[in-house]
Amino acid sequence: MVRKQLLLTLLFGTFFFSNVNAQSEKRWLRHQIATLSGAPMHGRGYVNKGVDKAALYLRRKFREFGLLSFTADSTY
């Protein structure tokens, strides 16, 4: 009986916290999309250097996450 209660408690906790995490990820992704497609970046378009602003934003985000380029002189 105690094992069942422990198992149910662990399962409930796992599902509850995974759902909370999924909601925060969804919110974060929506924020990133809104930022990249927003007016300051001109919808990532070529007009008013929107694509360059978006690329700079992404580069900064990648560095925050610790991602590196394939090579030192790579633009990808």
PDB file of N, CA, C, O and CB in Angstrom:
ATOM      1  N   MET A   1       0.818  -1.195   0.000  1.00  0.00           N
ATOM      2  CA  MET A   1       0.000   0.000   0.000  1.00  0.00           C
ATOM      3  C   MET A   1       0.868   1.268   0.000  1.00  0.00           C
ATOM      4  O   MET A   1       0.600   2.220  -0.734  1.00  0.00           O
ATOM      5  CB  MET A   1      -0.934  -0.007   1.209  1.00  0.00           C
ATOM      6  N   VAL A   2       1.898   1.258   0.829  1.00  0.00           N
ATOM      7  CA  VAL A   2       2.799   2.404   0.902  1.00  0.00           C
ATOM      8  C   VAL A   2       3.531   2.577  -0.423  1.00  0.00           C
ATOM      9  O   VAL A   2       3.760   3.700  -0.870  1.00  0.00           O
ATOM     10  CB  VAL A   2       3.808   2.235   2.059  1.00  0.00           C
ATOM     11  N   ARG A   3       3.892   1.471  -1.042  1.00  0.00           N
ATOM     12  CA  ARG A   3       4.584   1.536  -2.338  1.00  0.00           C
ATOM     13  C   ARG A   3       3.691   2.184  -3.390  1.00  0.00           C
ATOM     14  O   ARG A   3       4.156   3.001  -4.185  1.00  0.00           O
ATOM     15  CB  ARG A   3       5.010   0.125  -2.800  1.00  0.00           C
ATOM     16  N   LYS A   4       2.415   1.821  -3.396  1.00  0.00           N
ATOM     17  CA  LYS A   4       1.482   2.397  -4.365  1.00  0.00           C
ATOM     18  C   LYS A   4       1.346   3.901  -4.151  1.00  0.00           C
ATOM     19  O   LYS A   4       1.332   4.670  -5.112  1.00  0.00           O
ATOM     20  CB  LYS A   4       0.105   1.719  -4.259  1.00  0.00           C
ATOM     21  N   GLN A   5       1.248   4.313  -2.901  1.00  0.00           N
ATOM     22  CA  GLN A   5       1.126   5.740  -2.604  1.00  0.00           C
ATOM     23  C   GLN A   5       2.386   6.491  -3.025  1.00  0.00           C
ATOM     24  O   GLN A   5       2.306   7.586  -3.581  1.00  0.00           O
ATOM     25  CB  GLN A   5       0.856   5.956  -1.106  1.00  0.00           C
ATOM     26  N   LEU A   6       3.531   5.906  -2.762  1.00  0.00           N
ATOM     27  CA  LEU A   6       4.791   6.527  -3.151  1.00  0.00           C
ATOM     28  C   LEU A   6       4.889   6.632  -4.670  1.00  0.00           C
ATOM     29  O   LEU A   6       5.279   7.670  -5.206  1.00  0.00           O
ATOM     30  CB  LEU A   6       5.981   5.730  -2.592  1.00  0.00           C
ATOM     31  N   LEU A   7       4.536   5.561  -5.351  1.00  0.00           N
ATOM     32  CA  LEU A   7       4.573   5.554  -6.809  1.00  0.00           C
ATOM     33  C   LEU A   7       3.616   6.590  -7.389  1.00  0.00           C
ATOM     34  O   LEU A   7       3.985   7.328  -8.302  1.00  0.00           O
ATOM     35  CB  LEU A   7       4.228   4.164  -7.342  1.00  0.00           C
ATOM     36  N   LEU A   8       2.406   6.651  -6.874  1.00  0.00           N
ATOM     37  CA  LEU A   8       1.435   7.637  -7.349  1.00  0.00           C
ATOM     38  C   LEU A   8       1.915   9.061  -7.090  1.00  0.00           C
ATOM     39  O   LEU A   8       1.736   9.941  -7.932  1.00  0.00           O
ATOM     40  CB  LEU A   8       0.080   7.414  -6.678  1.00  0.00           C
ATOM     41  N   THR A   9       2.516   9.287  -5.942  1.00  0.00           N
ATOM     42  CA  THR A   9       3.045  10.611  -5.620  1.00  0.00           C
ATOM     43  C   THR A   9       4.164  10.996  -6.580  1.00  0.00           C
ATOM     44  O   THR A   9       4.201  12.126  -7.067  1.00  0.00           O
ATOM     45  CB  THR A   9       3.554  10.648  -4.173  1.00  0.00           C
ATOM     46  N   LEU A  10       5.063  10.078  -6.853  1.00  0.00           N
ATOM     47  CA  LEU A  10       6.161  10.349  -7.789  1.00  0.00           C
ATOM     48  C   LEU A  10       5.644  10.603  -9.196  1.00  0.00           C
ATOM     49  O   LEU A  10       6.097  11.531  -9.866  1.00  0.00           O
ATOM     50  CB  LEU A  10       7.148   9.182  -7.803  1.00  0.00           C
ATOM     51  N   LEU A  11       4.706   9.791  -9.646  1.00  0.00           N
ATOM     52  CA  LEU A  11       4.147   9.975 -10.989  1.00  0.00           C
ATOM     53  C   LEU A  11       3.414  11.299 -11.103  1.00  0.00           C
ATOM     54  O   LEU A  11       3.582  12.023 -12.085  1.00  0.00           O
ATOM     55  CB  LEU A  11       3.203   8.827 -11.337  1.00  0.00           C
ATOM     56  N   PHE A  12       2.608  11.617 -10.113  1.00  0.00           N
ATOM     57  CA  PHE A  12       1.886  12.882 -10.136  1.00  0.00           C
ATOM     58  C   PHE A  12       2.862  14.050 -10.174  1.00  0.00           C
ATOM     59  O   PHE A  12       2.690  14.981 -10.961  1.00  0.00           O
ATOM     60  CB  PHE A  12       0.960  12.999  -8.919  1.00  0.00           C
ATOM     61  N   GLY A  13       3.878  14.003  -9.333  1.00  0.00           N
ATOM     62  CA  GLY A  13       4.871  15.072  -9.305  1.00  0.00           C
ATOM     63  C   GLY A  13       5.598  15.220 -10.625  1.00  0.00           C
ATOM     64  O   GLY A  13       5.847  16.335 -11.083  1.00  0.00           O
ATOM     65  N   THR A  14       5.937  14.103 -11.233  1.00  0.00           N
ATOM     66  CA  THR A  14       6.628  14.128 -12.522  1.00  0.00           C
ATOM     67  C   THR A  14       5.762  14.771 -13.593  1.00  0.00           C
ATOM     68  O   THR A  14       6.228  15.644 -14.325  1.00  0.00           O
ATOM     69  CB  THR A  14       7.021  12.712 -12.947  1.00  0.00           C
ATOM     70  N   PHE A  15       4.517  14.353 -13.691  1.00  0.00           N
ATOM     71  CA  PHE A  15       3.621  14.908 -14.709  1.00  0.00           C
ATOM     72  C   PHE A  15       3.300  16.369 -14.442  1.00  0.00           C
ATOM     73  O   PHE A  15       3.217  17.164 -15.377  1.00  0.00           O
ATOM     74  CB  PHE A  15       2.334  14.103 -14.773  1.00  0.00           C
ATOM     75  N   PHE A  16       3.121  16.726 -13.196  1.00  0.00           N
ATOM     76  CA  PHE A  16       2.814  18.107 -12.851  1.00  0.00           C
ATOM     77  C   PHE A  16       3.962  19.028 -13.237  1.00  0.00           C
ATOM     78  O   PHE A  16       3.742  20.052 -13.884  1.00  0.00           O
ATOM     79  CB  PHE A  16       2.515  18.232 -11.359  1.00  0.00           C
ATOM     80  N   PHE A  17       5.174  18.679 -12.851  1.00  0.00           N
ATOM     81  CA  PHE A  17       6.310  19.546 -13.131  1.00  0.00           C
ATOM     82  C   PHE A  17       6.698  19.541 -14.599  1.00  0.00           C
ATOM     83  O   PHE A  17       7.196  20.550 -15.099  1.00  0.00           O
ATOM     84  CB  PHE A  17       7.489  19.133 -12.296  1.00  0.00           C
ATOM     85  N   SER A  18       6.487  18.443 -15.303  1.00  0.00           N
ATOM     86  CA  SER A  18       6.783  18.439 -16.737  1.00  0.00           C
ATOM     87  C   SER A  18       5.803  19.340 -17.471  1.00  0.00           C
ATOM     88  O   SER A  18       6.179  19.979 -18.454  1.00  0.00           O
ATOM     89  CB  SER A  18       6.725  17.004 -17.308  1.00  0.00           C
ATOM     90  N   ASN A  19       4.561  19.407 -17.020  1.00  0.00           N
ATOM     91  CA  ASN A  19       3.574  20.284 -17.637  1.00  0.00           C
ATOM     92  C   ASN A  19       3.922  21.747 -17.382  1.00  0.00           C
ATOM     93  O   ASN A  19       3.785  22.575 -18.282  1.00  0.00           O
ATOM     94  CB  ASN A  19       2.171  19.971 -17.106  1.00  0.00           C
ATOM     95  N   VAL A  20       4.363  22.073 -16.188  1.00  0.00           N
ATOM     96  CA  VAL A  20       4.768  23.439 -15.863  1.00  0.00           C
ATOM     97  C   VAL A  20       5.945  23.844 -16.735  1.00  0.00           C
ATOM     98  O   VAL A  20       5.975  24.960 -17.253  1.00  0.00           O
ATOM     99  CB  VAL A  20       5.132  23.568 -14.367  1.00  0.00           C
ATOM    100  N   ASN A  21       6.912  22.955 -16.905  1.00  0.00           N
ATOM    101  CA  ASN A  21       8.077  23.229 -17.729  1.00  0.00           C
ATOM    102  C   ASN A  21       7.673  23.426 -19.189  1.00  0.00           C
ATOM    103  O   ASN A  21       8.195  24.318 -19.858  1.00  0.00           O
ATOM    104  CB  ASN A  21       9.095  22.093 -17.606  1.00  0.00           C
ATOM    105  N   ALA A  22       6.753  22.608 -19.687  1.00  0.00           N
ATOM    106  CA  ALA A  22       6.299  22.727 -21.073  1.00  0.00           C
ATOM    107  C   ALA A  22       5.617  24.069 -21.295  1.00  0.00           C
ATOM    108  O   ALA A  22       5.793  24.682 -22.348  1.00  0.00           O
ATOM    109  CB  ALA A  22       5.341  21.577 -21.432  1.00  0.00           C
ATOM    110  N   GLN A  23       4.846  24.534 -20.327  1.00  0.00           N
ATOM    111  CA  GLN A  23       4.176  25.826 -20.455  1.00  0.00           C
ATOM    112  C   GLN A  23       5.184  26.969 -20.497  1.00  0.00           C
ATOM    113  O   GLN A  23       5.018  27.911 -21.271  1.00  0.00           O
ATOM    114  CB  GLN A  23       3.196  26.035 -19.300  1.00  0.00           C
ATOM    115  N   SER A  24       6.223  26.896 -19.677  1.00  0.00           N
ATOM    116  CA  SER A  24       7.220  27.966 -19.687  1.00  0.00           C
ATOM    117  C   SER A  24       8.021  27.947 -20.985  1.00  0.00           C
ATOM    118  O   SER A  24       8.389  29.007 -21.491  1.00  0.00           O
ATOM    119  CB  SER A  24       8.163  27.835 -18.482  1.00  0.00           C
ATOM    120  N   GLU A  25       8.297  26.765 -21.534  1.00  0.00           N
ATOM    121  CA  GLU A  25       8.981  26.675 -22.827  1.00  0.00           C
ATOM    122  C   GLU A  25       8.111  27.261 -23.931  1.00  0.00           C
ATOM    123  O   GLU A  25       8.605  27.971 -24.807  1.00  0.00           O
ATOM    124  CB  GLU A  25       9.340  25.212 -23.153  1.00  0.00           C
ATOM    125  N   LYS A  26       6.836  26.966 -23.889  1.00  0.00           N
ATOM    126  CA  LYS A  26       5.905  27.487 -24.895  1.00  0.00           C
ATOM    127  C   LYS A  26       5.870  29.013 -24.835  1.00  0.00           C
ATOM    128  O   LYS A  26       5.889  29.682 -25.868  1.00  0.00           O
ATOM    129  CB  LYS A  26       4.483  26.904 -24.682  1.00  0.00           C
ATOM    130  N   ARG A  27       5.820  29.554 -23.628  1.00  0.00           N
ATOM    131  CA  ARG A  27       5.819  31.006 -23.451  1.00  0.00           C
ATOM    132  C   ARG A  27       7.110  31.614 -23.985  1.00  0.00           C
ATOM    133  O   ARG A  27       7.085  32.655 -24.642  1.00  0.00           O
ATOM    134  CB  ARG A  27       5.634  31.370 -21.967  1.00  0.00           C
ATOM    135  N   TRP A  28       8.248  30.959 -23.703  1.00  0.00           N
ATOM    136  CA  TRP A  28       9.546  31.451 -24.164  1.00  0.00           C
ATOM    137  C   TRP A  28       9.615  31.446 -25.692  1.00  0.00           C
ATOM    138  O   TRP A  28      10.089  32.403 -26.304  1.00  0.00           O
ATOM    139  CB  TRP A  28      10.686  30.594 -23.575  1.00  0.00           C
ATOM    140  N   LEU A  29       9.137  30.361 -26.299  1.00  0.00           N
ATOM    141  CA  LEU A  29       9.157  30.276 -27.759  1.00  0.00           C
ATOM    142  C   LEU A  29       8.274  31.341 -28.393  1.00  0.00           C
ATOM    143  O   LEU A  29       8.661  31.957 -29.387  1.00  0.00           O
ATOM    144  CB  LEU A  29       8.709  28.895 -28.215  1.00  0.00           C
ATOM    145  N   ARG A  30       7.109  31.558 -27.836  1.00  0.00           N
ATOM    146  CA  ARG A  30       6.223  32.608 -28.363  1.00  0.00           C
ATOM    147  C   ARG A  30       6.892  33.980 -28.260  1.00  0.00           C
ATOM    148  O   ARG A  30       6.761  34.806 -29.164  1.00  0.00           O
ATOM    149  CB  ARG A  30       4.874  32.615 -27.601  1.00  0.00           C
ATOM    150  N   HIS A  31       7.601  34.219 -27.172  1.00  0.00           N
ATOM    151  CA  HIS A  31       8.316  35.486 -27.005  1.00  0.00           C
ATOM    152  C   HIS A  31       9.401  35.639 -28.073  1.00  0.00           C
ATOM    153  O   HIS A  31       9.564  36.720 -28.639  1.00  0.00           O
ATOM    154  CB  HIS A  31       8.939  35.573 -25.596  1.00  0.00           C
ATOM    155  N   GLN A  32      10.140  34.567 -28.349  1.00  0.00           N
ATOM    156  CA  GLN A  32      11.194  34.630 -29.361  1.00  0.00           C
ATOM    157  C   GLN A  32      10.608  34.923 -30.739  1.00  0.00           C
ATOM    158  O   GLN A  32      11.151  35.733 -31.491  1.00  0.00           O
ATOM    159  CB  GLN A  32      11.987  33.316 -29.393  1.00  0.00           C
ATOM    160  N   ILE A  33       9.509  34.266 -31.064  1.00  0.00           N
ATOM    161  CA  ILE A  33       8.859  34.492 -32.360  1.00  0.00           C
ATOM    162  C   ILE A  33       8.360  35.928 -32.457  1.00  0.00           C
ATOM    163  O   ILE A  33       8.543  36.582 -33.484  1.00  0.00           O
ATOM    164  CB  ILE A  33       7.688  33.504 -32.565  1.00  0.00           C
ATOM    165  N   ALA A  34       7.734  36.420 -31.398  1.00  0.00           N
ATOM    166  CA  ALA A  34       7.240  37.798 -31.404  1.00  0.00           C
ATOM    167  C   ALA A  34       8.390  38.788 -31.538  1.00  0.00           C
ATOM    168  O   ALA A  34       8.264  39.790 -32.242  1.00  0.00           O
ATOM    169  CB  ALA A  34       6.441  38.089 -30.126  1.00  0.00           C
ATOM    170  N   THR A  35       9.496  38.523 -30.880  1.00  0.00           N
ATOM    171  CA  THR A  35      10.659  39.409 -30.964  1.00  0.00           C
ATOM    172  C   THR A  35      11.221  39.434 -32.377  1.00  0.00           C
ATOM    173  O   THR A  35      11.483  40.504 -32.927  1.00  0.00           O
ATOM    174  CB  THR A  35      11.744  38.968 -29.974  1.00  0.00           C
ATOM    175  N   LEU A  36      11.405  38.261 -32.962  1.00  0.00           N
ATOM    176  CA  LEU A  36      12.003  38.190 -34.296  1.00  0.00           C
ATOM    177  C   LEU A  36      11.096  38.753 -35.387  1.00  0.00           C
ATOM    178  O   LEU A  36      11.587  39.294 -36.378  1.00  0.00           O
ATOM    179  CB  LEU A  36      12.350  36.760 -34.622  1.00  0.00           C
ATOM    180  N   SER A  37       9.801  38.636 -35.220  1.00  0.00           N
ATOM    181  CA  SER A  37       8.885  39.108 -36.260  1.00  0.00           C
ATOM    182  C   SER A  37       8.306  40.476 -35.935  1.00  0.00           C
ATOM    183  O   SER A  37       7.432  40.963 -36.652  1.00  0.00           O
ATOM    184  CB  SER A  37       7.759  38.112 -36.456  1.00  0.00           C
ATOM    185  N   GLY A  38       8.777  41.096 -34.874  1.00  0.00           N
ATOM    186  CA  GLY A  38       8.242  42.374 -34.432  1.00  0.00           C
ATOM    187  C   GLY A  38       8.737  43.562 -35.244  1.00  0.00           C
ATOM    188  O   GLY A  38       9.616  43.441 -36.098  1.00  0.00           O
ATOM    189  N   ALA A  39       8.149  44.699 -34.951  1.00  0.00           N
ATOM    190  CA  ALA A  39       8.458  45.937 -35.669  1.00  0.00           C
ATOM    191  C   ALA A  39       9.929  46.353 -35.573  1.00  0.00           C
ATOM    192  O   ALA A  39      10.481  46.802 -36.578  1.00  0.00           O
ATOM    193  CB  ALA A  39       7.595  47.048 -35.143  1.00  0.00           C
ATOM    194  N   PRO A  40      10.593  46.228 -34.416  1.00  0.00           N
ATOM    195  CA  PRO A  40      11.998  46.651 -34.355  1.00  0.00           C
ATOM    196  C   PRO A  40      12.909  45.893 -35.331  1.00  0.00           C
ATOM    197  O   PRO A  40      13.932  46.423 -35.762  1.00  0.00           O
ATOM    198  CB  PRO A  40      12.518  46.470 -32.949  1.00  0.00           C
ATOM    199  N   MET A  41      12.543  44.672 -35.673  1.00  0.00           N
ATOM    200  CA  MET A  41      13.348  43.889 -36.617  1.00  0.00           C
ATOM    201  C   MET A  41      12.714  43.873 -38.002  1.00  0.00           C
ATOM    202  O   MET A  41      13.153  43.139 -38.887  1.00  0.00           O
ATOM    203  CB  MET A  41      13.524  42.454 -36.108  1.00  0.00           C
ATOM    204  N   HIS A  42      11.700  44.672 -38.178  1.00  0.00           N
ATOM    205  CA  HIS A  42      11.028  44.810 -39.473  1.00  0.00           C
ATOM    206  C   HIS A  42      10.629  43.455 -40.047  1.00  0.00           C
ATOM    207  O   HIS A  42      10.747  43.214 -41.249  1.00  0.00           O
ATOM    208  CB  HIS A  42      11.930  45.544 -40.462  1.00  0.00           C
ATOM    209  N   GLY A  43      10.157  42.578 -39.168  1.00  0.00           N
ATOM    210  CA  GLY A  43       9.680  41.266 -39.606  1.00  0.00           C
ATOM    211  C   GLY A  43      10.755  40.403 -40.230  1.00  0.00           C
ATOM    212  O   GLY A  43      10.442  39.506 -41.012  1.00  0.00           O
ATOM    213  N   ARG A  44      12.012  40.648 -39.906  1.00  0.00           N
ATOM    214  CA  ARG A  44      13.168  39.925 -40.443  1.00  0.00           C
ATOM    215  C   ARG A  44      13.341  40.178 -41.939  1.00  0.00           C
ATOM    216  O   ARG A  44      14.051  39.431 -42.611  1.00  0.00           O
ATOM    217  CB  ARG A  44      13.022  38.426 -40.183  1.00  0.00           C
ATOM    218  N   GLY A  45      12.717  41.195 -42.455  1.00  0.00           N
ATOM    219  CA  GLY A  45      12.795  41.480 -43.885  1.00  0.00           C
ATOM    220  C   GLY A  45      14.087  42.170 -44.271  1.00  0.00           C
ATOM    221  O   GLY A  45      14.880  42.562 -43.415  1.00  0.00           O
ATOM    222  N   TYR A  46      14.286  42.314 -45.566  1.00  0.00           N
ATOM    223  CA  TYR A  46      15.497  42.966 -46.064  1.00  0.00           C
ATOM    224  C   TYR A  46      15.389  44.485 -45.987  1.00  0.00           C
ATOM    225  O   TYR A  46      16.397  45.184 -46.086  1.00  0.00           O
ATOM    226  CB  TYR A  46      15.774  42.538 -47.500  1.00  0.00           C
ATOM    227  N   VAL A  47      14.170  45.000 -45.812  1.00  0.00           N
ATOM    228  CA  VAL A  47      13.973  46.440 -45.701  1.00  0.00           C
ATOM    229  C   VAL A  47      14.450  46.892 -44.320  1.00  0.00           C
ATOM    230  O   VAL A  47      14.181  46.238 -43.313  1.00  0.00           O
ATOM    231  CB  VAL A  47      12.474  46.824 -45.932  1.00  0.00           C
ATOM    232  N   ASN A  48      15.153  48.009 -44.293  1.00  0.00           N
ATOM    233  CA  ASN A  48      15.672  48.581 -43.043  1.00  0.00           C
ATOM    234  C   ASN A  48      16.564  47.611 -42.268  1.00  0.00           C
ATOM    235  O   ASN A  48      16.637  47.674 -41.041  1.00  0.00           O
ATOM    236  CB  ASN A  48      14.519  49.017 -42.162  1.00  0.00           C
ATOM    237  N   LYS A  49      17.228  46.729 -42.976  1.00  0.00           N
ATOM    238  CA  LYS A  49      18.188  45.783 -42.387  1.00  0.00           C
ATOM    239  C   LYS A  49      17.564  44.899 -41.305  1.00  0.00           C
ATOM    240  O   LYS A  49      18.223  44.552 -40.325  1.00  0.00           O
ATOM    241  CB  LYS A  49      19.363  46.543 -41.798  1.00  0.00           C
ATOM    242  N   GLY A  50      16.309  44.540 -41.483  1.00  0.00           N
ATOM    243  CA  GLY A  50      15.635  43.672 -40.522  1.00  0.00           C
ATOM    244  C   GLY A  50      16.311  42.326 -40.391  1.00  0.00           C
ATOM    245  O   GLY A  50      16.424  41.785 -39.291  1.00  0.00           O
ATOM    246  N   VAL A  51      16.761  41.781 -41.516  1.00  0.00           N
ATOM    247  CA  VAL A  51      17.415  40.473 -41.481  1.00  0.00           C
ATOM    248  C   VAL A  51      18.736  40.542 -40.713  1.00  0.00           C
ATOM    249  O   VAL A  51      19.097  39.596 -40.013  1.00  0.00           O
ATOM    250  CB  VAL A  51      17.660  39.959 -42.911  1.00  0.00           C
ATOM    251  N   ASP A  52      19.455  41.657 -40.841  1.00  0.00           N
ATOM    252  CA  ASP A  52      20.716  41.815 -40.105  1.00  0.00           C
ATOM    253  C   ASP A  52      20.467  41.950 -38.603  1.00  0.00           C
ATOM    254  O   ASP A  52      21.218  41.411 -37.789  1.00  0.00           O
ATOM    255  CB  ASP A  52      21.488  43.042 -40.621  1.00  0.00           C
ATOM    256  N   LYS A  53      19.416  42.669 -38.249  1.00  0.00           N
ATOM    257  CA  LYS A  53      19.068  42.817 -36.831  1.00  0.00           C
ATOM    258  C   LYS A  53      18.668  41.469 -36.236  1.00  0.00           C
ATOM    259  O   LYS A  53      19.049  41.142 -35.112  1.00  0.00           O
ATOM    260  CB  LYS A  53      17.922  43.839 -36.655  1.00  0.00           C
ATOM    261  N   ALA A  54      17.901  40.692 -36.996  1.00  0.00           N
ATOM    262  CA  ALA A  54      17.489  39.367 -36.522  1.00  0.00           C
ATOM    263  C   ALA A  54      18.701  38.446 -36.378  1.00  0.00           C
ATOM    264  O   ALA A  54      18.793  37.681 -35.418  1.00  0.00           O
ATOM    265  CB  ALA A  54      16.456  38.743 -37.489  1.00  0.00           C
ATOM    266  N   ALA A  55      19.629  38.522 -37.331  1.00  0.00           N
ATOM    267  CA  ALA A  55      20.832  37.689 -37.263  1.00  0.00           C
ATOM    268  C   ALA A  55      21.670  38.042 -36.037  1.00  0.00           C
ATOM    269  O   ALA A  55      22.191  37.153 -35.364  1.00  0.00           O
ATOM    270  CB  ALA A  55      21.671  37.850 -38.542  1.00  0.00           C
ATOM    271  N   LEU A  56      21.801  39.322 -35.749  1.00  0.00           N
ATOM    272  CA  LEU A  56      22.551  39.752 -34.566  1.00  0.00           C
ATOM    273  C   LEU A  56      21.867  39.268 -33.285  1.00  0.00           C
ATOM    274  O   LEU A  56      22.532  38.816 -32.353  1.00  0.00           O
ATOM    275  CB  LEU A  56      22.692  41.290 -34.547  1.00  0.00           C
ATOM    276  N   TYR A  57      20.548  39.363 -33.248  1.00  0.00           N
ATOM    277  CA  TYR A  57      19.787  38.879 -32.089  1.00  0.00           C
ATOM    278  C   TYR A  57      20.015  37.386 -31.887  1.00  0.00           C
ATOM    279  O   TYR A  57      20.258  36.938 -30.766  1.00  0.00           O
ATOM    280  CB  TYR A  57      18.281  39.167 -32.266  1.00  0.00           C
ATOM    281  N   LEU A  58      19.937  36.613 -32.972  1.00  0.00           N
ATOM    282  CA  LEU A  58      20.140  35.168 -32.874  1.00  0.00           C
ATOM    283  C   LEU A  58      21.566  34.833 -32.457  1.00  0.00           C
ATOM    284  O   LEU A  58      21.784  33.912 -31.669  1.00  0.00           O
ATOM    285  CB  LEU A  58      19.816  34.497 -34.207  1.00  0.00           C
ATOM    286  N   ARG A  59      22.529  35.569 -32.978  1.00  0.00           N
ATOM    287  CA  ARG A  59      23.923  35.339 -32.592  1.00  0.00           C
ATOM    288  C   ARG A  59      24.100  35.535 -31.089  1.00  0.00           C
ATOM    289  O   ARG A  59      24.760  34.741 -30.420  1.00  0.00           O
ATOM    290  CB  ARG A  59      24.864  36.284 -33.369  1.00  0.00           C
ATOM    291  N   ARG A  60      23.502  36.601 -30.573  1.00  0.00           N
ATOM    292  CA  ARG A  60      23.599  36.861 -29.127  1.00  0.00           C
ATOM    293  C   ARG A  60      22.927  35.756 -28.317  1.00  0.00           C
ATOM    294  O   ARG A  60      23.458  35.323 -27.294  1.00  0.00           O
ATOM    295  CB  ARG A  60      22.964  38.219 -28.783  1.00  0.00           C
ATOM    296  N   LYS A  61      21.764  35.302 -28.771  1.00  0.00           N
ATOM    297  CA  LYS A  61      21.064  34.222 -28.069  1.00  0.00           C
ATOM    298  C   LYS A  61      21.891  32.941 -28.098  1.00  0.00           C
ATOM    299  O   LYS A  61      21.993  32.245 -27.087  1.00  0.00           O
ATOM    300  CB  LYS A  61      19.677  33.974 -28.698  1.00  0.00           C
ATOM    301  N   PHE A  62      22.479  32.626 -29.244  1.00  0.00           N
ATOM    302  CA  PHE A  62      23.303  31.423 -29.360  1.00  0.00           C
ATOM    303  C   PHE A  62      24.479  31.485 -28.393  1.00  0.00           C
ATOM    304  O   PHE A  62      24.820  30.488 -27.757  1.00  0.00           O
ATOM    305  CB  PHE A  62      23.809  31.249 -30.805  1.00  0.00           C
ATOM    306  N   ARG A  63      25.098  32.657 -28.284  1.00  0.00           N
ATOM    307  CA  ARG A  63      26.221  32.809 -27.353  1.00  0.00           C
ATOM    308  C   ARG A  63      25.763  32.645 -25.911  1.00  0.00           C
ATOM    309  O   ARG A  63      26.473  32.061 -25.092  1.00  0.00           O
ATOM    310  CB  ARG A  63      26.890  34.175 -27.536  1.00  0.00           C
ATOM    311  N   GLU A  64      24.561  33.167 -25.595  1.00  0.00           N
ATOM    312  CA  GLU A  64      24.018  32.983 -24.239  1.00  0.00           C
ATOM    313  C   GLU A  64      23.906  31.503 -23.896  1.00  0.00           C
ATOM    314  O   GLU A  64      24.138  31.102 -22.756  1.00  0.00           O
ATOM    315  CB  GLU A  64      22.638  33.659 -24.111  1.00  0.00           C
ATOM    316  N   PHE A  65      23.548  30.694 -24.895  1.00  0.00           N
ATOM    317  CA  PHE A  65      23.374  29.259 -24.682  1.00  0.00           C
ATOM    318  C   PHE A  65      24.683  28.493 -24.768  1.00  0.00           C
ATOM    319  O   PHE A  65      24.725  27.294 -24.491  1.00  0.00           O
ATOM    320  CB  PHE A  65      22.400  28.705 -25.688  1.00  0.00           C
ATOM    321  N   GLY A  66      25.764  29.188 -25.155  1.00  0.00           N
ATOM    322  CA  GLY A  66      27.060  28.535 -25.233  1.00  0.00           C
ATOM    323  C   GLY A  66      27.303  27.811 -26.546  1.00  0.00           C
ATOM    324  O   GLY A  66      28.201  26.973 -26.628  1.00  0.00           O
ATOM    325  N   LEU A  67      26.516  28.119 -27.581  1.00  0.00           N
ATOM    326  CA  LEU A  67      26.714  27.475 -28.881  1.00  0.00           C
ATOM    327  C   LEU A  67      27.876  28.127 -29.607  1.00  0.00           C
ATOM    328  O   LEU A  67      28.112  29.326 -29.464  1.00  0.00           O
ATOM    329  CB  LEU A  67      25.431  27.554 -29.737  1.00  0.00           C
ATOM    330  N   LEU A  68      28.603  27.337 -30.388  1.00  0.00           N
ATOM    331  CA  LEU A  68      29.759  27.826 -31.129  1.00  0.00           C
ATOM    332  C   LEU A  68      29.552  27.623 -32.618  1.00  0.00           C
ATOM    333  O   LEU A  68      28.772  26.766 -33.034  1.00  0.00           O
ATOM    334  CB  LEU A  68      31.041  27.120 -30.668  1.00  0.00           C
ATOM    335  N   SER A  69      30.260  28.425 -33.430  1.00  0.00           N
ATOM    336  CA  SER A  69      30.237  28.246 -34.878  1.00  0.00           C
ATOM    337  C   SER A  69      30.997  26.983 -35.247  1.00  0.00           C
ATOM    338  O   SER A  69      31.797  26.474 -34.461  1.00  0.00           O
ATOM    339  CB  SER A  69      30.840  29.473 -35.597  1.00  0.00           C
ATOM    340  N   PHE A  70      30.740  26.482 -36.452  1.00  0.00           N
ATOM    341  CA  PHE A  70      31.478  25.319 -36.927  1.00  0.00           C
ATOM    342  C   PHE A  70      32.949  25.655 -37.096  1.00  0.00           C
ATOM    343  O   PHE A  70      33.819  24.865 -36.728  1.00  0.00           O
ATOM    344  CB  PHE A  70      30.895  24.813 -38.247  1.00  0.00           C
ATOM    345  N   THR A  71      33.225  26.814 -37.648  1.00  0.00           N
ATOM    346  CA  THR A  71      34.600  27.295 -37.802  1.00  0.00           C
ATOM    347  C   THR A  71      34.640  28.748 -37.347  1.00  0.00           C
ATOM    348  O   THR A  71      33.599  29.384 -37.180  1.00  0.00           O
ATOM    349  CB  THR A  71      35.102  27.151 -39.287  1.00  0.00           C
ATOM    350  N   ALA A  72      35.833  29.259 -37.150  1.00  0.00           N
ATOM    351  CA  ALA A  72      35.975  30.628 -36.651  1.00  0.00           C
ATOM    352  C   ALA A  72      35.432  31.661 -37.630  1.00  0.00           C
ATOM    353  O   ALA A  72      34.907  32.691 -37.205  1.00  0.00           O
ATOM    354  CB  ALA A  72      37.430  30.923 -36.356  1.00  0.00           C
ATOM    355  N   ASP A  73      35.548  31.407 -38.933  1.00  0.00           N
ATOM    356  CA  ASP A  73      35.109  32.388 -39.918  1.00  0.00           C
ATOM    357  C   ASP A  73      33.752  32.038 -40.529  1.00  0.00           C
ATOM    358  O   ASP A  73      33.376  32.600 -41.558  1.00  0.00           O
ATOM    359  CB  ASP A  73      36.143  32.512 -41.013  1.00  0.00           C
ATOM    360  N   SER A  74      33.030  31.135 -39.920  1.00  0.00           N
ATOM    361  CA  SER A  74      31.744  30.696 -40.457  1.00  0.00           C
ATOM    362  C   SER A  74      30.655  31.729 -40.191  1.00  0.00           C
ATOM    363  O   SER A  74      30.636  32.369 -39.140  1.00  0.00           O
ATOM    364  CB  SER A  74      31.348  29.348 -39.853  1.00  0.00           C
ATOM    365  N   THR A  75      29.763  31.882 -41.140  1.00  0.00           N
ATOM    366  CA  THR A  75      28.607  32.752 -40.947  1.00  0.00           C
ATOM    367  C   THR A  75      27.372  31.934 -40.623  1.00  0.00           C
ATOM    368  O   THR A  75      26.279  32.483 -40.489  1.00  0.00           O
ATOM    369  CB  THR A  75      28.361  33.609 -42.189  1.00  0.00           C
ATOM    370  N   TYR A  76      27.535  30.628 -40.497  1.00  0.00           N
ATOM    371  CA  TYR A  76      26.392  29.765 -40.193  1.00  0.00           C
ATOM    372  C   TYR A  76      26.460  29.287 -38.773  1.00  0.00           C
ATOM    373  O   TYR A  76      25.582  28.547 -38.329  1.00  0.00           O
ATOM    374  CB  TYR A  76      26.335  28.575 -41.140  1.00  0.00           C
TER     375      TYR A  76
END
